[in-house]
Amino acid sequence: MRINYDFSDLEAFLAVKETGSFHAAAEQLNLSQSAITRRVQKLEQALDSSLFERSTRAVKPTLAAKRLQSRAEGILQDAKETTRAMRDESVAFDHQRGAIVTVATIPTIVTDVLIPAIQTLRKTGSGARIRLIDGSANEVAEAVATGEADFGLCSIPMLEPATRFEPLLDDQIMLAVPQEHPLAGGHIHDWDELTGADLILPTRGTGNRLLIDEAMAKARRDLHWTYEVGRSTTALDLVVAGMGVALLPRSAIGLGRVATCTLPDPTITRSVGLLSRLGQADTPAVQATKAAIRTAV
């Protein structure tokens, strides 16, 4: 069934019903009397019902008008509430979009890159709230591509077609060893020096492991591992406990807990940078956060 009347027709009807006069209804709605008459007639035609009995002395509502009144009031009230709610949600969304910055990041660069950037941002007086999504490089890429994050901070992942990677720094793979280890602060001249060591490597399929395997393949080397772990923090815990030595990015090792040792050629590095979604217009808060990260790097 086609509806041939609108909210303005219902408003005109209710004004006439309330005032008992087409003239008074016109004054109430700031319209001409002829406009009120046309709207009421349009509503009567759409409903196929007479709503008012008109005479030179008075305008009396019909039974159909009395039945329509409560429904018309409900329809207009629902429309007003819907409009108000949509406006409130739009304002809230605009505020949220400008005040909250969602950053997807690999955990290993939070300490050296992201925390200094946020500290710099706070010194500028920025009131932006930062929501962090931590995960692997591929998880970061997915969060950016799907719009879950405003941008990502990661080593170069399997790039989604809709994303763009901006390199910021080269993060060298080091050997993390216990503080009292003979190699602490030193340099390995040949990979054979790791023979017999309890070696901790990233799990196969992770970005860091792919870099290590590619470098070893080019050097025609084979590393014998004792432990495979999914997260760098787990590898560090094993090193601190004296259970082995780990190949980890410099940024993941941190300060104080373990010592480092540089590795022989081929040097293994991962590129770390900003991952953005193509075609996305950054809010001022996102622009400021990216700028702070570039400064921190």
N, C-alpha and C positions, 0 to 999 in steps of 0.2 A: 504494500500500500504506500502510495506516494504522499509525503507530507508537504502541503502547500502553504504553510504559515511559518512564521519565525518568532523569535523572542520579542521583537518590537510590537508585533501584533498582540501578543499576550499582555505586554505591558500596557498597551492602549486599552485593552479590554478591562484589565484590573483597575485602571485609573477611572474609567467610566463607572465601573461597578462600585468603587469606593466613594466617588464624589456624587454619583447620581446625575451627572451632567456631562455632555460632550464638551461644552464650553469650559467647564472647570477642569476637566481632564486635559484639555489642550493647554491650559495655563500651567497645570502641574508638571506636564512633560515638556513645556516650552516648545510646543508645536502649534500649528494652525488647527482650527476646528475641522477643516476639511480633511487634513491628514489623519486625524483621529478617526473620523468617519470612514475613510477608505480602509484603514487598518482593521477596524471592527468588521466592516463588510467583508473584507478578505477572509477574516477568521470564520465568519458565519458561512461563507461559501465553502471553505475547506472542510468545515465540520458538518455542513448540510443541516444547520440548526439556526434558528433565530435566537439571539442572545438578549435582545432588549425590545420592550414594547415602547415605541416612541409616540409621544403626544406633544401638543403645544405646551402642556403644563409640566410634564414629568417624563423621566426615563426610568422604566421599571425593568428589573432583570427578570428573565424567564426562568423556568425550572432548569433548562439546559445551562443557563448562566450560573445558577447556584451550584449545579453539579460540577461545572468546569472550574469554578473559583479555586478550590483547594488544590486541584491538579495543576492549574496554571501557576499558582504560588510555589508549589513544590518544584516544578520544572525550572522556574526562574531562580529559585534558591540554589538548586543543584548546579545550575550554570554559573552562578556567582561564586560558589564554593570551588568549583572546578577551575575557574579562571584564577582565583586567588591562590589556590594550591600550586598551579602551574607557574605562576609568577614567583611565588616563594621558592619553589624548587629551582627555578632558573637563577635566581639571585644567589641561592645557596651554592649552586653548581659553579657559578662564576667566581664566587669567593673561594670555594675549595680549589678550583683550578688555578687561581692566582696565588693562593697561600700555601698549598701543599705541593711539594715536588717529590715524585716517586722515582727513585733511582734503583735500577737493578744492577747488582755488582757481584763480582767474584770476591769471596771473603778475604783472599790473600792480600788485597791491596787496600783494605779498609784502613789499616793502621798508618801506612806510609803515605797514602794519597787522599783518601776520602776524609779522614778525621782532620788533617791540616786544612783541607779545603773548607769544611764546615766551620772550623774555627775562624778562618779568614772571613767567611760569609757573615758570621756573627759580629765581627768587629766593624763591619760596614753598617750595622744597624738593621740588617735584614731580619724580618720576623717570619720568614718562610719556615714551615714545618717540613722536615725531611722524612719521607717514608722509604725504608730500605728493604729491598728484596734481594737476599743473597742466595747464590746458586752457582752452578757451573757456567762456563762460557756459553754453552749451547742453551742453557736455561735462561740466561740473561738475554740472548738473542731472541728467544721466543717471546719473552716478556715485552721486549721493545717492539717486535713485529706485530704483536696482537694489541698493542696499546695499553697493556697493563702497567707499563712503566713509561715515564716521560722520556727517559734515555737510559743507556747502559754504560757501565764502566767495567771493561773486561779485556782479557787477552783475545786475540782475533779468533772468532768462533767459526763454525760452519755458517757463513753469512746467509741470512734470509734475503730473498730478492728485494724486499722493500726496505732494507736498511743500508746505512752508510757508516763505514768505520773510519774514524779519525785517529791515526796513531799519535800517541803522546810520549811514550818512552819505551826503551828496550830493557826488559827485565831479565837479567842473566840467571841461568840455573847454576846453583852453587851446591857444595856438599855441606850439609849440616851435621855437625859432630858434637858430642858432649864437651863441656867446657874443659875437662881435664884430658881430652884425647890428644895423642901425639901430633895429629894433623891440625889441631886447632890453630887458626890464624896462618896456616901455611899454604902450600901449593902442591898439587899432585902433578908430577911431570909425565906420568904414563898411566893409562887406564889399568894396566896390570897391577898397579899398587892397591887396587880395590879387591884383588883376588883374595878370597878367604874372608872378606869382611861380611858382616850381616847387613846386607844392603836393603834399604827401604825404597821402593819405587811407587809412583802413582799407579793406580789401577789402569789396565788396558782400556783404551777408548776415551780416556780423558785427554784434554788438550795438552797438558804437560807431558803425559806419557807419549803422545804422538810425536812431540818435538824430540824427546829423548831417543825414541826408537828410530826416527829418521836420521838423527845425527850418528847413531851407532851403526846404522846400515851403511851410511856413506863412508864411515871409517872402518867398515868391515869388522866391527867389534860385537861381542855378545856379552851383555851384563847378566850375571847370575844373581837373582834377587832372593832374599829370604822372606820379606814381607811386602805385600801389595796392599795399599790403602787408598780409599776414595777421597779423603780430605787431607789437606796439608797439615791441619791442626792435629790430626791423629798421628801423622808421621812425626811431628815435633814431640808429641807426648812420648812416643817410643824412643826417640833420641834422648830426651831428658831422662828417661828411665834406664838409659845405658843399654838398650836392646839392639842398637845398630846405628848406622849412618844413613842419611837420606839425601836424595837429589831433589832440591826444592828451589823455586824462584827466590831471588834475593829478598823481594818484598814480603814473601811469606815467612821468612825466618825470624824477622824481628830482632830485638836487642835483649841481651841479658840471659835468656833461657839456655841458648846453645851457642856454640862457636861456629865459624864457617871456614871453609877451605876452598880455594879456587880450583877449577878443574882444568885438565889439559885440553888441547885442541882435539876435536872441533868444538869451538865455543858454542854453547847452546843458549839461545835467548828467545824470549817470547815478546811479541809486540803488545803493549797495553795501550788502550785508548778509549775514546768515547764512541758509543754506538747509538745512532739516531735513526728514526723512522723517516724515510723519504717523504717529502711533501708536507711534513708536520711543521706548523708555525709555533715556535717556542713562546711561552709566556715570559714576561719580564723576570719572574722568579726562576724559571728554568734557565734563562739566559745568564742570570747572575750566578747560579750554581755551577754551570759549565765554566764560566769565566774563573770562578774561584778554584776549580779543579785544575784548569790550565796553569794558573798561577802557582798552585801547590806543586805541580810537576816541575 
